[in-house]
Every structure is written in structure tokens, then in C-alpha cells.
Amino acid sequence: MKIHSKILVLLLAIALIPLLVGTVFESFSALQLSRKLTSDTREQLLNNAFTMLSTLVDEYGQILKRDEAQILLSLNFQAREVERLLSTNPKSSQPLYFSTDFDHPEKQPADTEPSEKHFRPSAAGTLEPIPVNYNQQVIYLPQGIQRQDVSELVQQLGPLPDVYRLVHDIRPDLFLWQYTTLEKGIHSSYPGKGGYPPEYDPRQRDWYIAAKSEGKAISRVITDLSTRSLILTMAMPVHTPDGKFAGVTAIDVIYQWLLNDWTIPAEWRDMSRAMILLFHPVDSSLEVVYRDDQSGQRNNWQVPVKRQFLKADVAEQLESVFADLRAGRSGIRKISQQGEAYLWTYGQQRNGQPFPLISVPYQQVVAQATRAESYARDQAYWTLKISGLILITVILIVLYLAFKISSALTRPVLQLVDAAKRFSQEKFDVQVNINTGDELQDLGSAFNAMGISLLERQQMKQSMALAHEVQQHLLPEETPELKGFDIVGYSRYCDETGGDYYDYLSLGNEQLGLAVADVTGHGIGAALLMTTVRGIFRAQGPLLGANPEELLLSLNRHLARDTRDDFFVTFFYTLLDAKKRHCHWLSAGHGPSFYYSASTQTVRELPSSGIPLGILDSISFDKVETLSMESGDILLIGTDGLWEAPSLQGELYGTSRISQVLLEHAAESATDICHSIFTALGNFCRSDILHDDQTMLIIKAN
């Protein structure tokens, strides 16, 4: 089958099969949708609503617990500080302001300012800010209490503003008032303010009586004396040092502020109600502590807040709610109230603590399902119509594109096929001419460039092969024999050519010069410089080989004159005297080398001395070192490609490992020692890839 036919079939299959399958599936789904959409959508949306409401209530419960815990901790601290002040002698130097001072602007503290969060209803029915002072408390004495009778006790409460302020700063967004009322009638309030009615006696308030009688922290919902708003009061008794009841300290919070972090979804906000409830298990009742529609109410502070309870049209519906609350579980229930169904979502209730509840009209949630059902039905019919039109259009477009694309593809592909055949015949100069303006043209350009690259690579490969062959011939083909010594040299390059070099220089009179050099870098440049070093060494060696220092100075002069500054050579030269069994050596920045002493069975590293050749024209070298080569002694000279060879983890082989292998195989021949070191090196690196040239020359005394 031709390529254009394959493209036609492929495009039709890719485009039409999914469309046909989709159309059939959508038709079937549309039929099923009309039967199941109502129940399925309603169930899904109700499940989503249940999940969202449960999550909200759980979050509200955590917020409520957090806020109440902070209030209680703050109240405990405040109570302890009040008791501490009552146990000390009056030493306060702070000014004291009574309620009558705050009622007269000329007497009140100078920094008293209208509050941004304390408001009282005016005679005109509007809300006006209350002047307060966050640096001072106010002392209020009910009727019948004289200042002179309680002056000492008032002085003891003088430092209270510091305590109040410290507590207030814990939650300035939550705390409205902080105050302490003593049994002797003294009432301290923070922040300082006026406006106390003459008939007001805090000891007659419900929060004071409850805290005194119960002897523990209590909470009450009351109407605030100053703001006339509904507040939550948490109060705790305080005692004298001998444990007697001294009074009550309290913190007021506007319940509306507790609900500030509660965010009802916008679609339910207008019809839903958020509440804080208390569950009374004895009579199985749900008392409404606060509800969000009570915000903004202003009441008479002298009238107790009327208790409210949640009811249901069918009392049995509440049994499941009560069961959850007794078990400490959160839940969501459908409850009928005043002829309308509601979804109640409530949090966990523990130890008689308040818990949140959200009430949403059931029909409001179901209405969303009905709207979704209608929308889905309309979308299904619309999708069927669109799918039919798309199917017809796609068939026409595919037929047209199949012919155009196949024609555009086959011509350049045939050119590439012909060129590939020529490549297989090593005719790398063939070129293709493709001007499609797309990836095929890029492929053609890459194909042309590849031919040129292959031709150049073929030529380079031939040149490199020749260079490798030439360089291998530059290294010694055989090791000279010297009586009493076993000598072996070996070099391997990381590229076809390299910069390492070793050589022998026969000087007669049973003397042999041995050299190891390492040219900077590797590759062609290093190979050329290595060839230069060999040429100079071979030319100067016969004349100066018996004098290592003169030989290196001559090599350096030639290299410094004829090479660039960034090219240099490390060079190790040793003069081996078979008669005296001495080894005279000199290093030009090459090292370390390794000397094994058979008598002590130790290996020491011969240091690198001098600087590499070819850097400076005028240099001097350290004095020539002499080694006495006893039977079994070994001198190993290598290049840094040995000890700097990395493992797969990047760790370098190191000179210590070379010393260890030399110790372990010192009894073997020079050839076997060389083989052992390269074997250990291969086991360490675990790779056939060389990162640098590696050269080794071993001299062993017999």
C-alpha cells in the first residue's frame, strides 16, 4: 500500500473512530441522562453540600475551641495576677482614675480617645464611639462604698493596667472589656471609661454570682452595660492569700467577633443561619447561645438575656441529633422546622462546651441540583447536534488533507531514500534539495550537513589512525637489557593520541638513561608537543645524558623558546648505573614517584622538585638525588593519569593505593607489577573510559 493511501486510512481512523465512538456513546448517555440525571445529580450535589458543610462546621468548631481556650488561658493569667496584687502591700505610684473622672473631660486622662471598637447607642439611635484609655483602668465604687474605706485595697489594684494590657495584647481583636470586682465593692475595668449608671452594682450581676457560687471559671451571655450589645462573659473567682473568696475577675467578648472567621458560602449566605449552641443532656434540649442574625442588637443591660431553644416540627427527628451529641460526634441531619425542611450540620459537643451549627434550607440545596439537571440536559442535546456537524466536516477535511499531506511527504522522502542509498556506498558528497519550509526541510539540511560531517570525520579518522600509528612508533619498541635490573615501560592514551611519553637512552659503560614526561592536556596538541620533546631528548641525550641537570636545562631552553606559554611538560629523568647500582634522578615538576626498599619493605614517595619544562627560560633545578638500588628495590615512575583516575562515584584512586599494590606485589617481576597495578586500577574505576593518559615505568633491581 502506497504511503498516501496509508496516510488517508490513518487520518480517517484517527479522526473518525473517536468521533463515531463518541457520538454513539453520547447518544446513549443522553438517553440515560434523561432518566437518571435528576436523582444522580441531586445525590452528588447533596454529597458535595454535606462534605462542604461538615468541613465548615469542623473548622468552626476548631476556631471556637481555639478562641475559648485563649480566653480561658488569658483569664487564668489575669486571675493569678490579681491574687498576687492582693497578697502584696500597696506600693503603686500609678495615678488612679475613678468613673467620675472619666465622666468629666477636664478630669479624665489626657490620652483618652474615642475607641474604634467600643460603641454605644446615642439618643438619636445612632452608634457613637466610647472614649476609652488603654493606658489606665477605671475604678468604680457602687452606692454606699466610700473611698476612704477602701483606699488601701484600691492602691493594691493600682498596677492592674499593666496586667490588663498584657492580656489584652494576646487577642486585641477579640477582647472587649477586662475587669475585676472585689467583694468589698471595688470594681476595676479596662480600658478605662466612664458612663456607669448610679444603680449599677457588679456584685449583683449574673456572672459575679455564678462565679462566686460555683467557685470556678464560668461563661454567661449577657447584655453589655456600655455597648448594649450581646457579649460573652467569662469570669473566674479570685482569692486572698489565706484562700478566702476575694472577688471575681472577668473578660468580655462580643459574640459577633467570635463569628468573624466563619465564612458561609455565598450561595447559602442569605438563607442559612450560623449558631453557637449548648446541649443539655438532662432534658435533651438545644440552647441557642448566639446566632448570626443577632448581630447589631442593642438591649437593656438590666434585663437578662432571654434563653432560646431550637425546636423541630417532628420531635423524633431530634433523637438522632441528641445521640450524636451524647457520643461526641459531628453530623448532618434533615430537620423540619415551621413547615420547611432544613439541613442541620453540627460539630462535636464535649463536656458541655458550646459547639457550632449551620442551618441551610433543604430546598435551596436541591434547587442547585434542579438547575444542574436542566443545564446538563440542554448541554447533552446541544452536544449531539454539534457532534453530527463535526463528523461530516471532519470527513471532508480528512479526505482533502490526506491527499495534500501524502503528496507533500512522499517527494522529499524519496529524495532522502535515494541519498541514503548513496551514503551506504560511501558517497558522502551527495546533497538533497528540499524546500518544504517544515521539519522535512530541516531534515534535508541536517542530511546534507551530515554528509559533509561524515566526509570530514572519515578524513579525520584516517588522519587520527595515521597519527596513532606514528606516535606508537615514537615510543620504545623494546626494553633495553641492563645487567642486574628488570625494566618495563607501558603507556596507554585516553584518545587516539596522547601527551604521555617514556623513553630509554643507552649511554654505554653500563649506564642507561630513562625518562618519563607528561605534556599538558591530551589529544593532537599534546601529541605534537610530545613529539617535540622526544626529538629534543633524542638529540641532546647522547651528549648530556650522563649529566641529568644539564640535560633538563637544555630541554627547558628549547621548549621555552619554541612553545607557547600555556604549554609545558613535567619531566622525570633517572640515570641508572649498573656497575655502582646507583640511580641518579631529577624531577621537573613531575611526581610523585615511588621507591620500594626491600630491606625495610616500605614504600616512600619521591617528591616533585623544580618546575615543569617550557614555562621559564632561565630556571635552576635542585641537586640530583641518588638512590642505592639493592636487590629487590623498585623504582616506579608514573604520570598523574594513574593516581587521578576517578571511580564511578568520583573518588580518585590516589597515590596510597599505588603504594599498597606495590607492597603486595614487590616480589614479582617488573612486568607482573605493572600488570597488577593496571588490574587494580581497572577494578577501582569500573569503566573502560580513560579520563587522562596513563604511563608507567618500573625499574627493579635483581
C-alpha positions in Angstrom: 0.0 0.0 0.0 1.4 3.4 -1.0 2.2 6.0 1.6 -0.6 8.3 0.6 -3.1 5.5 1.0 -1.7 4.7 4.4 -2.0 8.4 5.4 -5.6 8.5 4.2 -6.5 5.4 6.2 -4.6 6.6 9.2 -6.2 10.1 9.3 -9.6 8.7 8.8 -9.1 6.2 11.6 -7.6 8.8 13.9 -10.3 11.3 13.3 -13.5 9.3 12.6 -13.2 6.3 15.0 -13.1 8.5 18.1 -15.9 10.7 16.7 -18.1 7.8 15.8 -17.5 6.1 19.2 -18.1 9.5 20.9 -21.3 10.1 19.0 -22.7 6.7 19.8 -21.7 7.0 23.4 -23.1 10.5 23.8 -26.4 9.3 22.2 -26.6 6.5 24.7 -25.6 8.8 27.5 -28.2 11.3 26.5 -31.0 8.7 26.8 -29.7 7.5 30.1 -29.2 11.1 31.3 -32.9 11.9 31.0 -33.7 9.0 33.3 -31.0 9.3 35.9 -29.9 12.9 35.9 -32.3 14.1 38.5 -31.5 11.5 41.1 -27.8 11.3 40.4 -27.2 15.0 40.2 -29.2 15.6 43.3 -27.3 12.9 45.2 -24.0 14.2 44.0 -24.7 17.8 44.9 -26.1 16.8 48.2 -23.0 14.8 48.9 -20.9 17.8 48.0 -23.1 20.0 50.2 -22.7 17.6 53.1 -19.0 17.5 52.6 -18.7 21.3 52.4 -20.9 21.9 55.4 -19.2 19.2 57.5 -15.8 20.7 56.7 -17.1 24.2 57.6 -18.6 23.1 60.9 -15.4 21.2 61.8 -13.4 24.3 61.1 -15.8 26.5 63.0 -15.6 24.0 66.0 -11.8 24.3 65.9 -11.9 28.1 65.8 -14.4 28.2 68.6 -12.3 25.9 70.8 -9.2 27.9 69.9 -10.8 31.2 70.9 -12.3 29.8 74.1 -9.0 28.3 75.0 -7.2 31.6 74.5 -9.9 33.4 76.6 -9.6 30.9 79.4 -5.8 31.0 79.4 -5.9 34.8 79.5 -8.5 34.8 82.2 -6.4 32.4 84.3 -3.3 34.6 84.0 -5.4 37.7 84.8 -6.8 36.0 88.0 -3.4 34.9 89.2 -2.0 38.4 88.8 -5.0 39.9 90.7 -4.4 37.4 93.5 -0.7 38.3 93.5 -1.5 42.0 93.8 -4.0 41.3 96.7 -1.2 39.5 98.5 1.2 42.5 98.4 1.4 45.8 100.2 0.2 48.8 98.2 3.2 50.3 96.5 1.8 51.5 93.2 2.7 55.0 92.1 0.4 55.0 89.1 -2.4 57.6 89.1 -5.8 56.2 89.8 -8.9 57.4 87.9 -12.4 56.8 89.1 -15.5 56.6 87.0 -16.4 60.2 88.0 -13.1 61.4 86.5 -13.9 59.8 83.1 -17.3 61.4 83.2 -15.8 64.8 83.1 -13.4 65.6 80.2 -11.4 68.0 82.3 -10.6 65.3 84.8 -10.1 62.3 82.6 -6.6 61.2 81.5 -5.2 63.3 78.6 -4.7 60.3 76.3 -8.3 59.2 76.4 -9.7 58.9 72.9 -12.8 57.6 71.1 -12.5 53.9 70.6 -12.5 52.1 67.2 -14.3 49.0 68.6 -16.4 50.3 71.5 -19.7 51.9 70.5 -22.8 52.8 72.4 -26.3 53.8 71.1 -26.9 57.5 71.2 -30.2 59.2 72.0 -30.8 59.7 68.2 -30.5 55.9 67.7 -27.0 56.0 66.0 -23.8 54.4 67.3 -21.1 56.7 68.7 -17.6 55.7 69.8 -17.0 55.4 73.5 -13.9 57.4 74.8 -11.6 54.9 76.4 -8.0 54.9 77.7 -5.7 51.8 77.0 -3.1 53.1 79.5 -5.4 53.4 82.5 -8.1 51.4 84.4 -11.2 52.9 85.8 -12.2 52.4 89.4 -16.0 52.3 90.1 -17.5 52.2 93.5 -21.2 51.3 93.8 -23.5 53.3 96.0 -22.7 53.0 99.7 -19.0 52.4 99.2 -16.7 55.3 100.4 -13.2 55.9 99.0 -11.6 56.2 102.4 -12.9 52.9 103.4 -11.3 51.0 100.5 -8.3 53.3 99.7 -5.7 50.7 100.7 -7.4 48.0 98.6 -7.6 50.4 95.7 -3.9 51.1 96.0 -3.2 47.3 95.8 -5.0 47.2 92.4 -3.0 50.2 91.1 -0.7 48.1 88.9 -3.6 46.3 87.2 -3.4 48.3 83.9 -0.1 46.6 83.2 -1.7 43.2 83.7 -4.8 44.1 81.7 -2.7 45.5 78.8 -0.5 42.3 78.7 -3.6 40.1 78.5 -5.4 42.4 76.0 -2.4 42.3 73.6 -2.9 38.5 73.4 -6.1 38.9 71.3 -6.8 42.6 70.8 -9.2 41.7 68.0 -11.3 39.6 70.5 -11.3 41.1 74.0 -13.8 43.9 74.6 -13.5 44.6 78.4 -11.4 43.2 81.2 -12.4 43.9 84.8 -12.2 42.8 88.4 -14.9 43.2 91.1 -13.9 42.6 94.7 -16.4 41.5 97.4 -15.8 44.8 99.2 -17.4 46.6 96.2 -14.3 47.9 94.3 -14.8 47.4 90.5 -11.7 47.8 88.2 -12.3 47.9 84.4 -10.0 48.1 81.4 -9.7 50.0 79.2 -10.7 53.0 81.3 -14.1 54.6 80.6 -17.0 56.4 82.2 -20.7 56.1 81.8 -21.6 53.9 84.9 -25.2 54.3 86.0 -25.6 55.0 89.7 -27.7 51.9 90.3 -25.1 49.6 88.8 -23.6 47.1 91.2 -21.4 44.4 89.5 -21.8 42.2 92.5 -25.5 41.7 91.6 -24.7 40.6 88.0 -25.3 37.0 87.0 -21.6 36.4 86.1 -20.4 37.5 89.5 -23.0 35.5 91.4 -22.3 32.3 89.3 -18.5 32.5 89.6 -18.8 33.1 93.4 -21.2 30.2 93.9 -19.7 27.7 91.6 -16.1 28.5 92.6 -14.7 28.0 89.1 -14.5 29.6 85.7 -18.0 30.2 84.2 -19.3 31.8 81.0 -22.5 33.7 80.5 -24.2 35.5 77.6 -25.3 39.0 78.8 -26.0 42.4 77.6 -23.1 44.7 78.0 -23.5 47.7 80.3 -21.7 50.2 78.0 -22.3 49.0 74.4 -25.7 47.4 75.0 -24.6 44.6 72.7 -24.8 40.8 73.3 -21.5 39.6 74.8 -19.9 36.5 76.2 -18.5 37.0 79.7 -16.0 34.5 81.1 -15.4 35.0 84.8 -13.3 33.3 87.5 -13.2 33.8 91.3 -10.1 35.2 92.9 -9.0 34.6 96.5 -7.0 36.1 99.3 -3.6 34.6 100.3 -5.5 32.6 103.0 -7.8 31.1 100.4 -10.9 33.2 101.2 -13.1 34.4 98.4 -12.0 38.0 97.4 -14.0 38.7 94.2 -14.3 37.9 90.5 -12.2 38.8 87.5 -13.7 38.6 84.0 -13.1 39.1 80.3 -15.9 40.2 77.9 -16.0 39.2 74.2 -18.6 40.3 71.7 -20.0 37.1 70.3 -20.2 38.6 66.9 -16.4 38.8 66.9 -16.2 35.1 67.5 -18.0 34.5 64.2 -15.8 36.8 62.2 -13.7 33.9 61.0 -16.8 31.9 59.9 -17.3 32.1 56.2 -20.6 30.8 54.8 -20.6 30.1 51.0 -22.1 32.9 49.1 -24.9 30.8 47.6 -26.2 29.9 51.1 -25.3 33.1 53.0 -28.7 34.8 52.8 -30.8 31.9 53.8 -28.5 30.0 56.2 -28.0 30.5 59.9 -24.8 30.0 61.9 -25.3 29.4 65.6 -23.4 28.5 68.7 -25.3 26.0 70.8 -25.2 24.3 74.2 -26.6 20.8 74.6 -28.4 20.0 77.9 -28.4 16.2 78.1 -30.6 16.1 81.2 -33.7 17.5 79.4 -32.4 16.8 75.9 -32.6 20.4 74.8 -30.5 22.6 72.4 -30.0 26.1 73.8 -29.0 28.9 71.4 -26.1 30.7 72.9 -25.7 33.0 69.9 -26.9 33.2 66.3 -25.5 35.3 63.5 -28.8 37.2 63.0 -28.4 38.7 66.5 -25.5 40.9 65.5 -26.3 44.6 65.8 -29.0 44.1 68.5 -28.9 46.6 71.4 -30.7 45.6 74.6 -31.3 46.8 78.1 -28.4 45.7 80.3 -30.7 45.3 83.3 -32.9 42.7 81.5 -31.5 39.2 81.5 -31.0 37.7 78.0 -33.9 35.5 77.1 -32.9 31.9 76.6 -33.7 30.4 73.2 -34.0 26.8 72.3 -34.1 25.0 68.9 -37.2 23.0 68.2 -38.3 20.7 65.4 -41.8 20.1 63.9 -41.2 16.4 64.5 -39.6 15.8 67.9 -38.4 12.3 66.9 -36.1 13.9 64.3 -34.0 15.3 67.1 -33.3 11.9 68.6 -30.5 11.2 66.1 -29.1 14.6 66.8 -29.1 14.0 70.5 -27.5 10.6 70.0 -24.6 12.2 68.0 -24.1 14.9 70.6 -24.0 12.5 73.5 -21.4 10.4 71.6 -19.3 13.4 70.9 -19.9 13.1 67.1 -20.4 15.7 64.5 -23.3 15.1 62.0 -25.7 16.4 59.4 -29.4 15.8 59.5 -32.5 16.8 57.7 -34.9 18.6 60.1 -38.3 20.0 59.6 -39.0 23.5 61.2 -42.1 25.6 60.8 -43.2 23.5 57.8 -39.9 23.8 55.9 -37.0 21.3 55.7 -33.5 22.3 56.8 -30.1 20.7 56.7 -28.6 20.9 60.2 -24.8 20.5 60.2 -23.3 20.5 63.7 -19.9 20.0 65.3 -18.7 17.8 68.2 -20.0 18.5 71.7 -17.8 17.6 74.6 -18.2 18.2 78.3 -21.0 20.6 78.0 -18.9 23.0 75.8 -20.5 25.2 73.1 -20.5 23.8 69.6 -21.3 25.3 66.1 -24.4 24.6 64.0 -25.2 25.7 60.4 -28.8 25.5 59.2 -29.4 25.7 55.4 -32.9 25.3 53.8 -33.1 22.0 52.1 -34.9 23.3 49.0 -32.1 25.8 48.5 -29.6 22.9 48.1 -32.0 20.9 46.0 -32.6 23.9 43.7 -29.0 23.7 42.7 -29.4 20.1 41.6 -32.5 21.0 39.6 -30.7 23.8 37.8 -27.7 21.5 37.1 -30.1 18.8 35.7 -31.7 21.3 33.3 -28.3 22.6 32.2 -26.9 19.1 31.7 -30.0 18.1 29.6 -29.6 21.2 27.4 -25.9 20.5 27.0 -26.5 16.9 26.0 -28.9 17.9 23.2 -26.5 20.6 22.0 -23.5 18.2 22.1 -25.4 15.7 19.9 -26.1 18.3 17.3 -22.6 19.7 17.3 -21.1 16.1 17.1 -23.1 15.4 13.9 -21.9 18.5 12.2 -18.3 18.0 13.3 -18.4 14.4 12.0 -19.4 15.5 8.5 -16.9 18.3 8.4 -14.0 16.2 9.6 -14.6 13.6 6.9 -14.4 16.2 4.2 -11.3 17.8 5.8 -9.5 14.5 6.2 -10.1 13.5 2.6 -8.6 16.7 1.4 -5.7 16.7 3.9 -4.8 13.1 3.2 -4.1 13.8 -0.5 -2.2 17.1 0.2 -0.1 15.7 3.0 0.8 12.4 1.3 1.9 14.3 -1.8 4.0 16.8 0.3 5.6 13.9 2.2 6.4 11.4 -0.5 8.5 13.7 -2.7 11.1 14.7 -0.1 11.1 11.3 1.4 12.0 9.8 -1.9 14.9 12.2 -2.2 16.1 11.2 1.2 15.8 7.5 0.3 17.9 8.0 -2.8 20.6 10.0 -0.8 20.7 7.3 1.9 21.4 4.7 -0.7 24.4 6.8 -1.9 25.6 7.2 1.7 25.6 3.4 2.0 28.0 3.4 -0.9 30.3 6.0 1.0 29.4 8.7 -1.4 29.2 11.4 1.3 29.2 14.3 -1.2 25.6 13.7 -2.2 23.1 16.6 -1.4 19.3 16.8 -1.3 17.2 19.8 -2.3 14.1 20.0 -0.1 12.2 23.3 0.2 9.0 22.4 2.1 9.6 25.0 4.9 8.9 22.5 7.6 10.7 19.7 9.5 11.4 17.8 6.3 13.4 20.8 5.1 15.3 20.7 8.4 15.8 17.0 7.9 17.2 17.6 4.4 19.5 20.3 5.7 20.6 18.0 8.5 21.1 15.3 6.0 23.3 17.5 3.8 25.3 18.6 6.9 25.6 15.0 8.0 27.2 14.1 4.6 29.8 16.8 5.0 30.4 15.8 8.6 30.8 12.2 7.7 33.3 13.0 4.9 35.3 15.2 7.3 35.0 12.5 10.0 36.2 9.9 7.6 39.2 12.0 6.7 39.8 12.8 10.4 39.6 9.2 11.3 42.2 8.3 8.7 44.4 11.1 10.0 44.0 10.1 13.6 44.7 6.4 12.7 47.9 7.5 11.0 48.8 9.8 13.9 48.2 7.0 16.4 50.4 4.6 14.4 53.1 7.3 14.1 53.0 8.1 17.8 53.1 4.4 18.8 56.3 4.1 16.8 57.8 7.0 18.7 57.6 5.0 22.0 60.3 2.4 22.6 59.5 -0.8 20.8 61.6 -2.9 23.1 63.2 -2.5 26.6 67.0 -2.4 26.6 68.7 -5.0 28.8 70.8 -3.8 31.7 72.7 -6.3 33.9 71.1 -6.6 37.3 67.9 -4.8 36.5 64.4 -5.7 35.4 62.8 -2.8 33.4 59.4 -2.4 31.9 57.5 0.6 30.5 54.0 0.9 29.3 51.7 3.8 28.1 48.1 4.0 27.1 46.2 7.0 25.9 42.7 8.2 26.5 42.4 9.4 22.9 44.0 8.1 19.7 47.0 10.3 20.5 48.2 11.5 23.8 50.7 13.6 25.7 52.5 11.0 27.9 56.0 9.8 26.9 58.7 7.5 28.2 62.0 6.6 26.6 65.4 4.9 27.2 68.8 6.3 26.4 71.8 3.9 26.1 74.9 5.7 27.3 77.4 2.9 27.3 79.7 1.9 30.2 76.7 0.0 31.7 74.7 3.2 32.1 71.1 3.8 31.0 69.1 7.0 31.0 65.3 6.6 31.5 62.8 9.4 31.0 59.0 9.9 31.7 57.2 13.0 30.5 53.7 14.3 30.8 52.6 17.1 28.4 49.7 19.3 29.4 46.4 18.1 28.0 45.9 15.2 25.6 44.9 14.7 22.0 46.6 16.1 18.9 48.2 19.2 20.5 49.7 17.2 23.3 50.9 14.6 20.8 52.7 17.2 18.8 54.4 18.6 21.8 55.3 15.1 23.0 56.9 14.6 19.6 58.9 17.8 20.0 60.1 16.6 23.5 61.1 13.2 22.1 63.1 14.9 19.3 65.0 17.2 21.7 65.6 14.4 24.1 66.9 12.1 21.4 69.2 14.9 20.1 70.5 16.1 23.4 70.5 12.8 25.3 73.7 11.2 23.9 75.6 14.4 24.7 74.1 15.3 28.1 72.5 12.1 29.3 75.2 11.4 31.8 74.5 14.8 33.5 70.8 14.9 34.4 70.8 18.6 35.4 72.4 19.8 32.2 70.1 17.6 30.1 67.0 19.1 31.8 68.3 22.7 31.4 68.9 22.1 27.7 65.4 20.6 27.2 63.9 23.6 29.1 65.7 26.2 26.9 64.5 24.6 23.7 60.9 24.2 24.9 60.6 27.7 26.5 61.8 29.1 23.2 59.7 27.0 20.8 56.4 26.6 22.7 53.5 28.8 23.8 53.3 29.9 27.5 50.3 27.7 28.1 52.1 24.5 27.0 54.5 22.9 29.4 55.9 19.4 30.2 56.6 17.6 33.5 59.7 15.5 33.2 61.4 12.8 35.3 64.9 11.7 34.3 67.0 9.0 36.0 70.5 7.8 35.2 70.9 4.1 36.1 74.5 2.9 36.8 74.7 -0.9 36.7 78.2 -1.0 38.0 77.6 1.1 41.1 74.0 0.0 41.3 73.1 3.7 41.7 70.1 5.6 40.4 70.6 9.3 39.9 67.3 11.2 39.4 65.9 14.6 38.8 62.3 15.8 38.5 61.0 18.9 36.7 57.5 19.2 38.3 56.8 15.5 37.8 55.6 13.3 40.6 55.3 11.8 42.8 57.4 8.7 42.0 57.5 5.6 44.3 60.6 3.9 45.7 60.3 0.4 47.4 63.0 -0.6 49.7 63.3 -4.4 50.0 65.3 -4.2 53.2 62.7 -2.2 55.1 59.7 -3.4 53.0 58.4 0.1 52.8 57.4 2.5 50.0 58.2 6.2 50.0 57.2 8.8 47.5 59.9 10.7 45.8 58.9 14.4 45.9 58.4 16.5 42.8 61.1 19.1 42.5 61.6 22.1 40.3 59.1 23.5 37.9 57.8 21.9 34.6 59.8 22.5 31.4 58.8 25.1 28.9 57.5 27.8 31.4 60.5 29.9 32.1 63.7 30.2 30.0 66.1 30.6 32.9 65.5 28.1 35.7 67.6 26.0 38.0 66.9 22.6 39.4 67.5 21.0 42.8 70.6 18.9 43.3 70.4 15.5 41.6 69.2 12.8 44.1 70.9 9.4 44.3 69.3 6.1 45.2 71.3 2.9 46.0 69.4 0.1 44.3 69.8 -3.0 46.4 68.4 -6.4 45.3 64.6 -6.3 45.3 64.4 -2.5 45.4 61.9 -1.0 43.0 61.5 2.5 41.4 58.1 3.2 39.9 57.7 6.4 37.8 54.2 7.2 36.5 52.0 10.1 35.2 49.1 11.7 37.1 46.6 9.7 35.0 47.3 6.8 37.4 46.5 8.3 40.8 43.9 10.8 39.5 41.8 8.1 37.8 38.2 8.5 39.2 35.7 5.9 40.3 32.1 5.9 39.2 31.4 7.9 42.4 34.1 10.5 41.6 36.7 9.3 44.2 40.3 9.5 42.9 42.5 6.4 43.0 45.2 8.2 44.9 48.9 7.5 45.5 48.3 5.5 48.7 46.6 2.7 46.7 49.5 2.6 44.2 51.9 2.2 47.2 49.8 -0.6 48.6 49.7 -2.6 45.3 53.5 -2.1 45.1 53.9 -3.5 48.6 51.7 -6.5 47.9 53.4 -7.5 44.6 57.0 -6.4 45.3 58.3 -10.0 45.0 57.0 -10.2 41.4 58.7 -9.2 38.2 58.5 -5.6 36.8 56.1 -6.8 34.1 53.8 -8.5 36.6 53.9 -5.5 38.9 52.9 -3.3 36.0 50.1 -5.7 35.1 48.9 -5.8 38.8 48.7 -2.0 39.1 46.7 -1.6 35.9 44.4 -4.5 37.0 43.7 -2.9 40.4 43.2 0.4 38.7 40.5 -1.1 36.4 38.7 -2.8 39.4 38.6 0.6 41.1 37.3 2.7 38.2 34.9 0.1 36.9 35.0 1.8 33.5 36.8 1.4 30.2 36.8 5.1 29.6 40.1 6.8 30.4 40.0 10.4 31.6 43.7 11.0 31.1 46.7 9.3 29.6 48.4 6.7 31.8 52.1 5.8 31.7 54.2 3.7 34.0 58.0 2.9 34.0 59.2 0.3 36.6 62.9 -0.4 37.4 63.5 -3.4 39.7 67.0 -4.4 41.0 67.7 -8.1 40.8 
